[in-house]
Amino acid sequence: MCWTRTRHDDVIGKISLSRDAIAADPRGIDSWINLSRVDPDAEVQGEVCLDVQMLENARGRCLRCHVLQARDLAPRDITGTSDPFARVFWGSQSLETSTIKKTRFPHWDEVLELQEMPGAPAPLRVELWDWDMVGKNDFLGMVEFPPPVLQQNPPRGWFRLLPFPRAEEDSGGQLGALRLKVRLIEDRILPSHNYRPLTELLTEAVRGPAEEDAASPLAVLEELTSGDCRQDLATNLVKLFLGQGLAGPFLDYLTWREVTRTTDPNTLFRSNSLASKSMEQFMKLVGMPYLHEVLKPVINRVFEEKRYIELDPCKIDLGRTRRISFKGAPSEEHVREASLGLLTGYLGPIVDAIVGSVGRCPPAMRLAFKQLHQRVRERFPQAEHEDAKYLAISGFLFLRFFAPAILTPKLFDLRDQHADPQTSRSLLLLAKAVQSIGNLGQQLGQGKELWMAPLHPFLLQSISRVRDFLDRLVDVDGEEAGGPARALVAPSVIVREGYLLKRKEEPASLAPRFAFKKRYFWLSGETLSYSRSPEWQMRFSIPVSHIRAVERVDESAFQLPHVMQVMAQDGAGALRTTYLQCKNVNELNQWLSALRKASAPNPDKLAACHPGAFRSSRWTCCLQAERSAAGCSRTHSAVTLGDWSDPLDPDAEIQMVYRQLLLGRDQLRMKFQEDFNIDTSPEADTVRASGAKEGACPEALARQREAAGRLLEVLADLDRAHEELQQREQQTAALGPLGH
């Protein structure tokens, strides 16, 4: 469900999508959807826990409804909480529980008994309400059970709250429309040890020398996927190998496969291969602070100055040229001349920043480009292919990194909002120019955009500087050790800052306090520091090297959303927890990501923590009574792909890879395990042409069958593990959530 609001939080309309509607297409939904009117009684969320029994007494039949608790109720008060109570209806009778103040997770544990009245069997309805001192109470949701259910299988457990039944009103588009892109992904995540064999199979190919091997599981995966699936697979694999500290060898392995299969250097990395997608995702992780440092000053200027820029005569609008100063009446030539000056005025600082950024480019990124440079140079040593090794790197750095960020700054977190049409056009022209530089001028003067010709002298002048920049960029020593996480955050660079609400864990001897105070935070590779305001001279700090875990906090801990905890050792070695509340889920994910990147190389990370808080002499998550009790939930210490992404869960990533393999299992059996199956694909021909001996084909087929057999065995083991997990879940559900 999506609500659209104005500045004063007046409801404009909503979009409601059922789970079935989202799941109908594996690609999800990406379309404009009309807003519909909002009825407050229909906007409910949360669940209620009930235990209902039908009993006989001296007066006849009796219904006993044990109202235990509710969770994740809608906030109806300005404090972000509610004052909930439950009202039970059976026939003409009704009873109410007590009201619990200021909570969205109430615990009633009250038994309400209602006597059966003469007449037809009646349904049981349980309604939850928010009590208000002034005005009418606010509806929180309801559940209803028909008489047959009460007689045959009395309700016992957690039940999702529903709105009052009424027909959905279609506004016919009068309230506007909202474009949504939503996709449903749900899966069961097994314990980590179940995935270890598959992880080892996938990492086996990249731990040794990178060689073309059509029998490796990674090669199999690439052949079994295409299109959107290959994009998802690249994302999962990059995250997985980053968690293993093998991102460099992984990219080198894919690069070698891509280079070996390519005969024309002009087509190298131009397709959406697994190698291209993986390098693109890797850059977004490792290079995001670097990209911001290089591009943000000029991007901000373009947004702030809002100058009219246009070189295409077909698009020039003389009525919008008042921002350009020149003598006499404006003409197309004047506009083009002024636009050329503005464009070069923006492009100059961009090129200067890029060619002067060698020392600021993350070492992990430079090492990946060095490996790429070497592979392409070895594959195409001829003099006529001298530019191939430059184009391979610039194709990623300029065409897939700098240019897209210039074109859509918001998607790369360079701006908070998308550009207006005029600024967007200026950014498009800048992006085209940067693409031309990244192509080393090979396509200048070609195609339909000949109106870009006035810019060509500047672009040609920049190309020689870019070649020199690329030579210096790959002139780096050292090998990747411990994974790229050690180079993600420079010590002195502020990677994130802004206001957060802070609460420090109170010593056990003090009365609990839950007030969050507004503080301004700065995060660098060295410290997480804060003060009352950006201008405040006195700062407090937590050394990043002391951080042992950064985790989300359950909403029930403080009755507040978007809270995270930073667990760090103090000077005496004791573990201290600082709770921070963000204003929305996007900000929460961004801070979680940045903190985990900064603390990625820290030793002695916590394996488990409490997602709740220690209140009323017990942990709200697991109800343990000792403050020092071991954590009840595993931590997530790995890094993320982008500041807007959820933190990485290695088990979830390998589970998605397992799902990809399942989709192609039949194809895998047919392609690699049948004795009569001979690989006649163009790829196989290329491999043979690049040096494979004809006599080695039987051995190669044997290796393929062996690798396929190992993969299928691992998949079968994971199938069994999932079946066992499902059986345990069904047994737990049969016993009931109430434990009696």
Secondary structure, DSSP 4 states (H G I P E B T S, - for coil): -EEEE-TT--EEEEE---HHHHHTSTT-EEEEEE-B---GGG----EEEEEEEEEEETTEEEEEEEEEEEESPPP-STTS---EEEEEEETTEEEE-----S-SS-EEEEEEEEE--SSS---EEEEEEE--SSSPPEEEEEEEE-HHHHHHS--EEEEE-BPPP-PPPP-TTTT-EEEEEE-----PPPPHHHHHHHHHHHHHHHHS-----TTSHHHHHHHH--HHHHHHHHHHHHHHHHHTT-HHHHHHHHHHHHHHH-S-GGGTT-S--HHHHHHHHHHHHHTHHHHHHHHHHHHHHHHHH-------TTT--GGG-TTS--SSS--HHHHHHHHHHHHHHHHHHHHHHHHT-GGGS-HHHHHHHHHHHHHHHHH--SGGGTTHHHHHHHHHHIIIIIHHHHH-GGGGTS-SSPPPHHHHHHHHHHHHHHHHHHTTTTTTT-SS-GGGGGGHHHHHHHHHHHHHHHHHHT-------S-GGGGSS-TT---EEEEEEEEEPPPTTSPP----EEEEEEE-SSEEEEESSTT-S--EEEEGGGEEEEEEE-HHHHT-SSEEEEEEE-TTS-EEEEEEE-SSHHHHHHHHHHHHHHTTT-SS--SEE-SS-EETTEETTT--S-TTPPPSEE---S--SSTTSPPP-HHHHHHHHHHHHHHTHHHHIIIII-TT----SHHHHHHHHTT--GGGHHHHHHHHHHHHHHHHHHHHHHHHHHHHHHHHHHHHHHH-TT--
